[in-house]
Amino acid sequence: MNYRITKYAAYSANISMSVIATLSPVLFSTFNERYGISFGLLGLLVLVNFCTQLLIDLVFSFASHKFNIALTVRIMPVLTVAGLFVYAFFPMLFPSSAYIWLVVGTIVFAASSGLSEVLISPVIAAIYPDNSEREMSKLHSVYAWGVVFVVIISSVVLNFIGKENWYYMVFGWMIIPVISIILFSVSKLPPMTTPERTSGAISIFGNKTLVLCVLCIFFGGASECAMSQWSSGYIEQALAIPKLWGDIFGTAMFAFMLGLGRTLYGIFGKRIYGILIGGSAGATVCYLVAALTPLPIAGLVACALTGFFTSMLWPGSLIVVSEKFPNANVAVFALMAAGGDLGGSIAPQITGIVADAVISAPNAAATAEKFGMTAEQLGMKAGILSCVIFPVLATLCFVLALRSRKKRDAALLSENKTPDELL
């Protein structure tokens, strides 16, 4: 069966995810100036986004069999449109309660984003069971390229229409999920399995191979998101580069390198375990250089290369779980998404906590001065340094996953079993 339209629908859903992930950070300063919303409350929008996605992941981990999967996939972009509409329209209509409507809109479209994480990867895996590695990489590269274009286009549009008219830009981005609605409505979805009951979903937690895969995506997601969330702030604070250039060389450049790595694997990729081990090891070096170098140019290069080295850690973990369980059900992918989201939310928080702790330390200014830095620069570098643990542990997990595959293949050959029989 030809699933070409279905593939394009999946790509459009991932572009919608890039819109959802990028809008709030791009509009932070606008919301602060126009509505007087504190940066603390604005940062909470990101946490609300992650927590909502994590909740959806966990629901599908335990209760995916309760849902009509095909119908849920088709409803997903409708939720994105609804969330973006609430996010833009009601603050325009009721500016005095803008923050409440921003939270409500964020919850609605974050639910859609969570569904996308859970359902789009198994759709692609089901369409291309014999070539899931490259197709999964292409799918996730679409998200990274989407972030690049959303940052650049949103910045240009805001500059053209004025920050006070920000909601028109949001209305404009609604065209992406509208396209998804149309494509999913006319496409056929491949069959996807779910556990027959809750106990079936719970039993997968006892599978050591699957637990290892979840740890891989947890540490891989943490390695990616710690730098992606703080790249702009790191370049501005630690390297003393103006914010405008921090945004361009931070968020956009990191996403560009992320997309480049995934695209290259989608075209030429093979030997995923070598890519994952090398990528996490390379990311370890980049974190160390970013935290310890006194040279701004070296810090910029390290920041960009972190995006390249971590580009396959999240999708690569999904490739690994697809390989180990070729007919993995939706609950497996939901559990993987939960692991990635948890890592992606914890790591940036640790960075911020460590940075704040160093900055507020009694002798921070004096210590920083010895190294020719301000307390803020020292704090940001310390925050980045603290997160080197994530790519280190990711490297260890991927090495264990490779060893597990070799042992598993030998066991399966001797027992004449398939990977799915171990679920």
N, C-alpha and C positions, 0 to 999 in steps of 0.2 A: 504494500500500500504506500502511496506517495504522501509523505508528511511534510512536504516543503512549506506549505502555508503554516502548519503547526510550528515548524521551526522558527519562522519569521515572527509568529505570535509570541513564542518564548523569548526571542531576542527583544521584542518591543516591551515585554514585561520587565526584562532586566534593565532596559533603559529607563523605564518608569521608576525602578528601584534607585537608580542613580539620581534621578530628579528628587525623590523623597529624601535621600541621604544628604543631598547637597543644599537644598533650599534654605533650611534654617540657618546653618553657618554663614551662608552668603548674605542673609538678611539680618543677622544679629545687630549690626550697627544701625541699620535702618529702624528696627523695632525699638532700640534703645533711644534713638533721637526722637522718633515720632510719637511713641507711646510712653516713654519714660520707664520701660521695663528694664530691670537691673540685669547685668550680665550673669548673675547667679541664677536668676529665674530663666533666662534664655538658655543657659547651659543645661538647665533641667529638661528643656524640650528634647535635647539629644538623649538624655537618660530615659525619658518617657518613650521615645522612639525605640531604643534598644530593649527596654523592659517589655513593651508590647510585643515586639517581635519574638522575644524569648518566651513569653507566655504562649504565643501561638505555636512555637516550636514544641513546647512541652505538652500542650493539648494534643497535638498530632502524634507525639511520641507514644502516648498512652491510649488515645481514643480515635485514631485515624479510621478505624473500621466503622465508626458511627457516622461518617460523612460520605456523601455522594461525591467522589473525587472529581469526576468530569464536571459536575455542576459547580463545585467549589472553584475549580480552575477558571471557569467562565465568569463567576461572580467576582473574582479577584480584581480585575481591572475596573470594575464598577465601583468597588470600594475605594480604589485610588482616585477616581474622578470625584467621588463624594467627599473624600477627605480633603482634596485640594480645593474643592468649592467652599467647604466650611472654613478652611484655613484662610482663604482670601476674601470671601464675600462678607462674612459676618463681622470681622474686624473693620472692614470698610463701612459697614452699616452701623455698628455699635463700637466706636473707637474707645469708649470708656471701659469696656470689658473685653478689649482686644486679646489680652493674654489668655483668658478662659477659652475663647474660640480657637486660638492657636493651639492650645493643648488638646481640645476636642478634635480638631482637624488632624493633628499629629497622631492621635490614637487611632483614628479611622484609617488613615493611609499607611500607618505603621503596621496595622493588622494585615493590610493587603501585601505589604512588603514581606512580612513574616510568612504569609501563604506562598509567596513567590519563592522564597528560600526553600520551603518544604517541598513544593510541588513541581517547580520548573526543572530542577536537576533530574528527578526521576522521569519526567516526560522525555527529556533529551536522551537519557540512558536507555529508555524503552524504545525510542525511535532508532537509535544506533547502537544496538547491543554489541556489535563486532568492531565498532570504531568509537567507543565512548570516550577514550582518552582525549583525542583531538577535538571532538565535538564539545565536550565539557569545557575544554580550555577556551574554545571560540565563544561559548556562551558567556563565560565569566569575563572574557576580554571585552565583550560588548558593554558590560557594566562599567569597567574602568574607563573605556573611551567615552562612555556617557558622562562620567564625572568631569572629564576634561572639558567636554563641550558645554555642559551645564554651567560650569564655573565661568568659562570665557563668555558664552552667549549671555548669561544672566548679568555679568558685569557690564557688558556693552549695552544691553537693553536698559538697565537701570541708569546708566550714564545718559542715555538718549531720552528716556521718558521722565526721568527724575525719580528720586527715591520715594517721594510722596505718592507716586502712582505704582508702587511695587506690586499691587494686587493684579494689575493688568498682565504683568509678566507671569504670575502664577496661573492666571486664566489661560495664557498662551501655552504653558507647559501641559495643560490638560489634554492637548491634542494627542500626546503620546499614548496615555492609557485609553483614549477613545479609539485610536487605531488598534490597540490590543483587543478591545471589545469586539470590533468588527472582525478581526482576524480569527479570534477564538470562536466566534459565532458561526463562521463558515468552514472551520477546519475540523478534522477528525482527530480525536485524542487516542493515543495507544493505550492498551489495557495496562493498568497498574494495580498491583495487589496490595492488600492491607491485612494485618493480623485479624483472625476471625473473631477474637474477643480480647478483652483487656489483659487477661492473664497471658495471652500470646505475646502481647506487646511488652509486658513486664519481663517475660522470660528472656528477651534478647539482652537484658542488662547483665545476665550471667555469662554471656559469651565474651571470653577474654580478648578475642581478636577484634570484636566490635568495640570493646572498651578502649583498646589501644588506638583504634581509628578515631574515636572521639577525642582522646588525648592529643592525637596528631593535629586535628583541626582546631582544638582549643589553643594549643601553643602556637600553631601556625597563624590562626586568626589574631591572637594577641601580638605576635611579632609584626604582623601587617598593620594593625589598627593603632598600636601605640605611636608609631611614627606618622601614620597618615593623619591622625587626629591632631598631633602636636607639631607637624612639620612647619606650618606657617608660624606658629608661636616660637618654635625653636629657632627658625631663621631670623625672626624679628628680635627676639630677646637674647639668645645665646650668641648670634653672629652680628648683632647690631645692624641689621639690614632693614630699611623702611618697610612698613606693613604691606604696601602695594606690591613690592617685589617679593615679599614673603609669601603673599597669596599666590603669586604667579609661579615662583620657583619652589614653593612649598606644596600646597594642595594640588595645583594643576600639574606641576612637573612630576610629583610623586605618582599621581594617577596616570600620567602619560607613560612613565616607565612601567607601571603596573600593567597597563594595557599592552605595551610593547612585548613584555615577557610572555603574557598569555597568548598574544597573537602569534609570536614566533613558535611557541609550542604547538599551537593549533595547526601551523603549517608544516613544521619540521619535526615536531616532538616525538620522542620515544624514550624508553628507559626512565620511566617516571620516578623510580626510587632514587636513581642517581641525581636527577633534577632536584628532588625534594631535599636530599641530604646536602647537596652542594648549595642549594638556595638558602637553607636555614644556616649553614655554616658561613656563607657569604654575608647574610644579614647580621650574624654575630659580629663579624669584623666591622661592618658598617656602623653598628650601634657603638662599638668601642671607639672608632674614629670620630664619629659625631660628638661623643661625650668628652673625648680627651684631646682632640686637636686644637691648637691655638690659631690655626689658619682658617679664615672664613671660606675660602675656595674649597678646601678639603672637606669642610662641614657641608657645603652645598652638594658636592659630589657624593658624599656619603649618604645624605638624605635622599637624593635621586636614586642612587643605586640600591638603597633599601627597598624602594618600590619594585625595582627589577628583580632583586633576589627573593622577595617575598611573594612575587606575582603568582607563583604556582602552589604556594603552601595551602591555601584554602581549597581551590578547585582540585589540586593534586590529591588532597586527602579524600575528596569525593571520588576521584578516579580509583584510589586504592580500595575504598569500600565497595565500589562497583565491581572491581576485579575480584575481590575476596568473596563477594556475594552477588553473583551476576544477575539474579532475579530479586534483588533486595526490595522489600516492600516500602511503602510510604513511611512507616514508623521508623525505619532505619535512617532514611534521609532526614526525617524530622529531628531525630536524636543528634545527627551530625550537625544540623543547622543550629540546634540549641547549644552544642559545644562551641561552635564557631562564634555565635553571638555572645556567649558568656565570656570567652576569651577576649573578644573585641570590645566588650564593655569594661572588663576588669583592668586590662593593661593601661588604657588611657587614664583611668582613675588613679592607679598606682603612680603613674608619671606625675600627675598633678599633686598628689599627696606628698610625695617625696620632695618635689620642687618647693612646695609651700613650707614644708618642715625645714628645709635648708635655708630658705630665705628668711624665715622668722627666727632662726637660731641666734643666740646672743652674740656670737662672734662672727656672724656670717660676713658682714662687711669687711672686717679686718682680714679674715681668711681669704676672701675673694680678692682683696687688694694685693695680697702676696703673689697671686697668679695673674695680676693685671686685668681683673674682671670686676664687674659689679656683683652685688649679692644676687640680683635677678638672673644674671648670666650663669653664675655658679649653681643656682637652684635648678635652672632648666637643664644644664648639663648633667647634674646629679640625677634628675628625673629620668633623662634619657639613659643614663648609665644603669639605673636600677632595672630597666626593662631588658637589658642584655640577657637576663636569665631566661626569657621566653624563647628566643631563637636557639639558645644552648639546649634547653629541654626539648625543643622541637627537633633538633638534630638527633638527640638521643632516641626520641620516639620513632623517627623515621628509620633509624638504623635497626631498632627492634622490630619494626614492621617488615623490613626487608628480611631479617632473619626468620620472622614468623612465616613469611610467604614460602621460604625455602623448606622449612620444616613441614608446613601445611601441605605443600605440593607433594612432598614425599609420603606423608600420611595418607592423603587422598588416593595416591597411586596404589599404595599397598592395600587400602581398604575398599577401593572402587566406589568411593563416595563423591558427591558433588559438594561444593561450598555451601549451597543452600540447605543441605541436609543437616548442617551443623547449627542452623538458626533455631 
